[in-house]
Amino acid sequence: MPRTIYIQHPDGRWKYTEYKNDKKSFEMKSSDRRKYYDDLGRLVFIIDMRSGTYRSFEYDGHGEKICTGNNYRSLTGNIITPKKGKRNRIGSPKKNKTKLKKGQPRYKRIKELSIADTNAITITNKELQRIHRILGTEEAREISYKHIYGVTVKVVSDRYDVFKKYGTVCPKCGLKASFYGIEKHWTEKEKTPYHLNLYGIDKDGNEILFTKDHIIPKAKGGKNNIDNYQTMCEPCNVAKGNTI
């Protein structure tokens, strides 16, 4: 049986019928919040069942959506403003964001490898595509990872291809890379495979991460293609930004 919901709106009492399997309404990831659409398929309400609040939308003559505000209203029409620092939206607890502690490295490293040893275990995307055509998807997926030093490491990446093809020297500052690190980002879970990061040592003895740079930036129409990549250290890449 459909369920009828009456909502007290400042402009009058609006009636909306809820259906379990209809485009007029559907449950989102949280069963406490629902979206409601009108007969034209336009979003008109976001209702929070747990807090008893809603957010309405209106449309102009051209069909453009006009949000009535960022505040939610109670079913009696009163404005409810979420308290800052406690909730990011009505009925949704604020997510805890862990921050990198001062002095904590961005990557968890378990081993350092020479450039020659790394080139011997990594596979180019072109080789992987050939294996995929001959042996199939499952075999290609297995070859993309190798179990070394007690951990699983991804051995296929655009970055590896760039470093193999264009070398390991930054064209801007001339810094030369000297080793790879078997690492994963500090926010990644234990089950996430490790990857290989290329590093060089500057004149002050600091480790400098190497990256692949877009010669023509994506913001200016550059493509994700090996011909539009180049090796570059991270500080120079950041300084280059969206310039050519």
C-alpha positions in Angstrom: 0.0 0.0 0.0 1.3 3.5 -0.8 2.0 5.7 2.1 0.7 9.3 2.0 2.8 12.1 3.6 1.4 15.5 4.4 4.0 18.3 4.8 3.1 21.7 6.3 4.7 24.2 4.0 4.5 28.0 4.5 2.6 28.3 1.2 0.0 25.7 2.3 -0.4 22.0 2.9 1.3 19.8 0.3 0.4 16.2 -0.2 2.9 13.6 -1.6 2.4 9.9 -1.9 5.3 7.6 -1.3 5.8 4.4 -3.4 8.4 1.7 -2.7 9.1 1.0 -6.4 8.4 4.3 -8.2 10.5 7.1 -9.5 8.5 9.6 -7.3 10.6 8.6 -4.3 13.4 6.2 -3.4 15.5 5.4 -0.4 19.1 6.8 -0.3 22.0 5.0 1.4 20.7 6.2 4.7 17.1 4.9 5.2 16.4 8.1 7.2 16.6 10.4 4.2 14.5 10.3 1.1 14.2 12.3 -2.2 10.8 13.2 -3.7 10.1 14.2 -7.3 7.1 15.8 -9.0 5.3 14.5 -12.1 7.9 16.0 -14.4 10.7 14.1 -12.6 12.1 17.2 -10.9 13.4 17.1 -7.3 11.1 18.9 -5.0 11.9 17.5 -1.5 14.7 16.0 0.5 13.1 14.7 3.7 14.9 13.5 6.8 12.7 11.0 8.6 14.7 10.8 11.7 14.9 14.5 12.5 11.5 15.3 11.0 12.9 18.0 8.7 12.8 18.7 5.0 14.4 20.8 2.3 12.3 22.0 -0.6 13.2 23.1 -4.1 11.5 25.4 -6.6 11.8 26.0 -10.3 11.7 29.1 -12.4 10.0 29.6 -15.7 12.9 28.1 -17.6 12.9 24.9 -15.5 16.1 25.9 -13.6 16.2 24.5 -10.0 16.2 27.2 -7.3 17.2 25.9 -3.8 15.2 27.6 -1.1 18.3 27.7 1.1 20.9 25.6 2.9 18.8 25.3 6.0 16.4 22.5 6.7 12.9 23.2 8.0 10.8 21.2 10.4 7.4 19.8 9.3 5.8 22.9 10.8 7.8 25.3 8.6 10.3 26.4 11.2 13.9 26.9 10.0 16.5 24.6 11.6 20.1 25.5 11.3 22.7 22.7 11.9 25.2 23.5 14.6 28.7 24.0 13.3 31.3 21.4 14.3 28.8 18.7 15.3 27.0 17.7 12.1 27.7 18.3 8.5 24.0 18.0 7.7 20.8 17.3 9.5 20.6 13.6 10.5 24.1 12.8 9.3 26.9 12.6 11.8 30.1 14.5 11.0 32.8 12.3 9.6 36.1 12.1 11.5 38.9 13.2 9.3 42.3 12.0 10.4 45.1 14.5 9.7 48.8 13.9 9.0 50.7 14.6 12.2 53.7 16.9 12.2 56.8 15.1 11.1 54.8 12.0 10.0 55.8 10.8 6.5 53.2 10.7 3.8 54.1 7.2 2.8 54.8 4.0 4.7 57.9 2.4 3.3 59.1 -1.2 3.8 62.0 -1.4 1.3 64.2 0.6 -1.1 65.1 -0.8 -4.5 67.6 0.3 -7.1 66.3 1.7 -10.4 67.7 -1.3 -12.3 66.0 -3.8 -10.0 62.7 -2.0 -10.3 62.8 -1.9 -14.1 63.4 -5.7 -14.0 60.2 -6.4 -12.1 57.8 -3.8 -13.5 55.7 -4.3 -16.7 54.7 -1.7 -19.2 51.1 -1.1 -20.1 51.8 -2.2 -23.7 53.1 -5.6 -22.5 50.1 -6.0 -20.2 47.7 -5.3 -23.1 49.5 -8.0 -25.2 49.2 -10.5 -22.3 45.5 -9.6 -21.9 44.8 -10.3 -25.6 46.6 -13.7 -25.4 45.8 -15.0 -21.9 42.7 -13.1 -20.9 41.6 -10.7 -18.1 42.3 -12.9 -15.1 45.8 -13.7 -16.1 46.6 -10.1 -16.9 45.2 -9.0 -13.5 47.4 -11.5 -11.7 50.5 -10.4 -13.6 49.8 -6.8 -12.6 50.8 -7.6 -9.0 53.8 -9.3 -7.6 54.5 -10.6 -4.1 57.9 -9.4 -3.0 59.4 -8.8 0.5 56.3 -10.2 2.1 53.9 -7.7 0.5 51.8 -7.4 -2.7 53.2 -4.7 -5.0 51.5 -3.2 -8.1 54.0 -3.5 -11.0 52.0 -1.8 -13.8 51.6 2.0 -13.9 51.8 5.0 -16.2 54.4 6.4 -14.0 56.7 3.4 -14.5 56.3 3.7 -18.2 57.2 7.4 -18.2 60.3 6.8 -16.1 61.4 4.0 -18.3 60.8 6.0 -21.6 61.9 9.5 -20.6 64.5 8.8 -17.9 64.8 9.7 -14.2 66.1 13.2 -14.4 63.9 16.3 -13.8 64.1 18.5 -16.9 63.5 21.7 -14.9 66.0 21.5 -12.0 68.3 18.7 -13.2 67.8 16.5 -10.1 68.5 12.9 -10.8 66.5 10.1 -9.1 68.5 7.4 -7.3 66.1 4.8 -5.9 62.5 3.4 -5.7 60.6 2.9 -2.5 58.0 0.1 -1.9 55.4 2.3 -0.3 51.7 3.0 0.3 50.0 6.2 1.4 49.6 6.6 5.2 45.8 6.7 4.8 45.5 3.4 2.8 44.3 0.3 4.5 46.5 -2.8 5.2 44.9 -4.8 2.4 45.7 -2.1 -0.2 48.6 -3.2 -2.4 51.9 -1.3 -2.2 53.3 0.6 -5.1 56.7 2.0 -6.2 57.7 5.6 -5.7 60.7 7.1 -7.4 63.0 9.4 -5.3 66.0 11.6 -5.7 68.2 13.2 -3.0 68.7 17.0 -3.2 71.8 19.0 -2.1 70.5 19.3 1.4 70.0 15.5 1.8 66.2 15.6 1.5 64.3 12.9 -0.4 62.4 14.4 -3.4 59.5 12.5 -4.9 59.4 12.2 -8.7 56.1 12.3 -10.6 54.7 12.2 -14.1 53.8 15.6 -15.5 51.4 16.6 -18.3 53.4 18.6 -20.9 50.2 20.2 -22.0 48.0 20.5 -18.9 44.7 18.8 -18.8 43.1 22.2 -18.0 44.3 23.3 -21.5 43.2 20.2 -23.4 46.1 17.9 -22.7 45.4 14.2 -22.8 46.3 11.3 -20.5 48.8 9.8 -23.0 52.4 8.6 -22.8 53.3 11.2 -25.5 52.0 14.0 -23.2 53.9 12.9 -20.1 57.3 13.7 -18.9 59.4 13.0 -15.8 59.5 15.8 -13.2 60.2 16.1 -9.5 57.3 17.0 -7.3 58.5 20.6 -6.4 59.0 21.5 -10.1 55.6 19.9 -11.0 53.8 22.0 -8.4 55.6 25.2 -9.5 54.8 24.5 -13.1 51.0 24.2 -12.3 48.8 24.6 -15.4 51.5 26.3 -17.6 53.1 24.7 -20.6 
